[in-house]
Amino acid sequence: MNSAHTGHDTVDPVVARRDRIDRLNRVASRVGYGLYAVSVVSFFVGLWTSLTAPMHFVSGASLVVGSIILAPSIVITYGIRAARREEQTNTNPKDPPT
């Protein structure tokens, strides 16, 4: 969804920047959830076999790094959604002036 075009073939710099941040945020979100998956898989592989020190480190480190990446990403996602909702309600008011 590219909302940088407002219909006048002009690009709003705020909307363009928000779209850029959104793309980077989606990558960060995927990386964070991917690290959670690595942590869970590493933990259960270690649980079913023998939890060695490297497996323990991979499981713990990926959980911590995933949390560090994912926490701000979730907050930014909510902010971007709220900004788009507000922009949409401001550009398409329910009761247009008569």
Secondary structure by P-SEA (a helix, b strand, c coil): ccccccccccccaaaaaaaaaaaaaaaaaaaaaaaaaaaaaaaaaaaaccccaaaaaaaaaaaaaaaaacaaaaaaaaaaaaaaaaaaaaaccccccc
